[in-house]
Amino acid sequence: MKEKRKIVVGNPQKVIQQLYDLKTMYEANEVMIVTITHSYEDRLKSYELIANEWMNDC
């Protein structure tokens, strides 16, 4: 069994791959993301990058 990771870190492409790997490993139907950043603008940008990459991958 793969090691269970508690965080996902990387550029948008690496993050999406890690999220897909976690989704597969846990046989999940959905993925929820919480981004912890210092500023609201950084958090929003993080969600935008992830969303754009996710949509491009579908």
SEDREN-499409 format. One record per atom (N, C-alpha, C): residue number from 1; atom name; x negated, y negated, z negated; residue in one letter. Coordinates in steps of 0.02 Angstrom, whole numbers, plus 50000, padded with zeros to 5 digits. Atoms other than C-alpha are relative to their C-alpha. Example, Ala and Ser with C-alpha at 12.3 -4.5 7.8 and 13.67 -1.06 7.14 Angstrom:
SEDREN-499409
[1,N,[49955,50059,50000],A]
[1,CA,[49385,50225,49610],A]
[1,C,[49955,49940,50000],A]
[2,N,[50042,50059,50003],S]
[2,CA,[49316,50053,49643],S]
[2,C,[50039,49945,49963],S]
This chain:
SEDREN-499409
[1,N,[49958,50059,50000],M]
[1,CA,[50000,50000,50000],M]
[1,C,[49956,49938,50000],M]
[2,N,[50037,50062,49997],K]
[2,CA,[49941,49825,50040],K]
[2,C,[50000,49964,49933],K]
[3,N,[50004,50042,50060],E]
[3,CA,[49885,49708,49902],E]
[3,C,[50055,49948,50003],E]
[4,N,[49947,50050,50003],K]
[4,CA,[50027,49595,49846],K]
[4,C,[49969,49932,49986],K]
[5,N,[50027,50067,50007],R]
[5,CA,[49980,49412,49870],R]
[5,C,[50053,49954,49971],R]
[6,N,[49954,50047,50031],K]
[6,CA,[50058,49271,49773],K]
[6,C,[50003,49933,50037],K]
[7,N,[50000,50063,49963],I]
[7,CA,[50012,49128,49889],I]
[7,C,[49984,50012,50073],I]
[8,N,[50014,49998,49929],V]
[8,CA,[50003,49096,50075],V]
[8,C,[49966,49934,50017],V]
[9,N,[50039,50059,49986],V]
[9,CA,[49870,48975,50136],V]
[9,C,[49971,50005,50069],V]
[10,N,[50032,49999,49935],G]
[10,CA,[49805,48925,50306],G]
[10,C,[50031,49950,50048],G]
[11,N,[49969,50042,49949],N]
[11,CA,[49844,48836,50467],N]
[11,C,[50068,50029,50018],N]
[12,N,[49933,49975,49987],P]
[12,CA,[50021,48853,50535],P]
[12,C,[50003,50071,50030],P]
[13,N,[49999,49933,49969],Q]
[13,CA,[49980,49007,50641],Q]
[13,C,[49985,50054,49948],Q]
[14,N,[50018,49951,50052],K]
[14,CA,[49898,49098,50495],K]
[14,C,[50055,50007,49948],K]
[15,N,[49946,49998,50049],V]
[15,CA,[50039,49051,50377],V]
[15,C,[50058,50042,50027],V]
[16,N,[49945,49962,49970],I]
[16,CA,[50171,49120,50497],I]
[16,C,[49983,50074,50001],I]
[17,N,[50019,49930,49999],Q]
[17,CA,[50074,49282,50517],Q]
[17,C,[50005,50031,49930],Q]
[18,N,[49997,49975,50069],Q]
[18,CA,[50058,49301,50328],Q]
[18,C,[50073,50008,49977],Q]
[19,N,[49929,49995,50018],L]
[19,CA,[50245,49266,50307],L]
[19,C,[50033,50060,50033],L]
[20,N,[49974,49940,49967],Y]
[20,CA,[50288,49398,50437],Y]
[20,C,[49975,50063,49966],Y]
[21,N,[50028,49941,50035],D]
[21,CA,[50172,49521,50350],D]
[21,C,[50036,50013,49934],D]
[22,N,[49964,49993,50064],L]
[22,CA,[50255,49487,50182],L]
[22,C,[50072,50023,50011],L]
[23,N,[49930,49981,49984],K]
[23,CA,[50429,49499,50259],K]
[23,C,[50004,50074,50016],K]
[24,N,[50002,49929,49982],T]
[24,CA,[50384,49669,50332],T]
[24,C,[49985,50043,49940],T]
[25,N,[50021,49960,50058],M]
[25,CA,[50298,49732,50175],M]
[25,C,[50058,50008,49950],M]
[26,N,[49945,49998,50049],Y]
[26,CA,[50448,49689,50065],Y]
[26,C,[50067,50019,50032],Y]
[27,N,[49938,49985,49963],E]
[27,CA,[50577,49734,50200],E]
[27,C,[50053,49948,49986],E]
[28,N,[49956,50056,50017],A]
[28,CA,[50654,49562,50171],A]
[28,C,[50042,49979,50060],A]
[29,N,[49956,50026,49948],N]
[29,CA,[50799,49489,50269],N]
[29,C,[49991,49925,50010],N]
[30,N,[50010,50071,49996],E]
[30,CA,[50748,49310,50234],E]
[30,C,[49936,49981,49964],E]
[31,N,[50061,50026,50031],V]
[31,CA,[50600,49205,50182],V]
[31,C,[50016,49931,49973],V]
[32,N,[49993,50066,50030],M]
[32,CA,[50604,49057,50063],M]
[32,C,[49931,49973,49987],M]
[33,N,[50066,50031,50005],I]
[33,CA,[50460,48935,50057],I]
[33,C,[50003,49942,49951],I]
[34,N,[50008,50056,50046],V]
[34,CA,[50406,48818,49918],V]
[34,C,[49929,49974,50010],V]
[35,N,[50065,50031,49989],T]
[35,CA,[50263,48700,49961],T]
[35,C,[49986,49953,49942],T]
[36,N,[50019,50043,50056],I]
[36,CA,[50173,48619,49816],I]
[36,C,[49945,49952,50025],I]
[37,N,[50047,50051,49979],T]
[37,CA,[50088,48456,49864],T]
[37,C,[50007,49940,49953],T]
[38,N,[49999,50059,50042],H]
[38,CA,[50048,48292,49780],H]
[38,C,[50056,49951,50020],H]
[39,N,[49951,50050,49978],S]
[39,CA,[50161,48184,49887],S]
[39,C,[50058,50033,50038],S]
[40,N,[49942,49977,49963],Y]
[40,CA,[50333,48206,49961],Y]
[40,C,[49985,50004,50075],Y]
[41,N,[50016,50002,49929],E]
[41,CA,[50267,48158,50133],E]
[41,C,[49958,50060,50021],E]
[42,N,[50041,49941,49985],D]
[42,CA,[50136,48297,50127],D]
[42,C,[50042,50064,50000],D]
[43,N,[49956,49942,50005],R]
[43,CA,[50268,48423,50075],R]
[43,C,[50045,50004,50062],R]
[44,N,[49957,50002,49941],L]
[44,CA,[50384,48369,50215],L]
[44,C,[49961,50019,50063],L]
[45,N,[50042,49982,49943],K]
[45,CA,[50242,48380,50342],K]
[45,C,[49985,50074,50001],K]
[46,N,[50013,49929,50005],S]
[46,CA,[50201,48555,50280],S]
[46,C,[50061,50041,50025],S]
[47,N,[49939,49965,49978],Y]
[47,CA,[50382,48611,50305],Y]
[47,C,[50010,49992,50076],Y]
[48,N,[49993,50011,49929],E]
[48,CA,[50385,48532,50478],E]
[48,C,[49952,50044,50040],E]
[49,N,[50048,49958,49965],L]
[49,CA,[50226,48623,50531],L]
[49,C,[50021,50073,49999],L]
[50,N,[49978,49930,50005],I]
[50,CA,[50292,48790,50468],I]
[50,C,[50061,50012,50043],I]
[51,N,[49938,49992,49961],A]
[51,CA,[50464,48764,50547],A]
[51,C,[49985,50001,50075],A]
[52,N,[50017,50003,49929],N]
[52,CA,[50389,48716,50715],N]
[52,C,[49966,50064,50023],N]
[53,N,[50036,49939,49982],E]
[53,CA,[50273,48866,50717],E]
[53,C,[50048,50060,49999],E]
[54,N,[49951,49946,50005],W]
[54,CA,[50414,48983,50662],W]
[54,C,[50045,50001,50061],W]
[55,N,[49955,50005,49942],M]
[55,CA,[50528,48920,50800],M]
[55,C,[49963,50018,50065],M]
[56,N,[50039,49983,49940],N]
[56,CA,[50389,48938,50930],N]
[56,C,[49987,50075,50004],N]
[57,N,[50016,49928,50002],D]
[57,CA,[50359,49117,50874],D]
[57,C,[50061,50044,50014],D]
[58,N,[49938,49960,49991],C]
[58,CA,[50541,49173,50892],C]
[58,C,[50014,50014,50072],C]
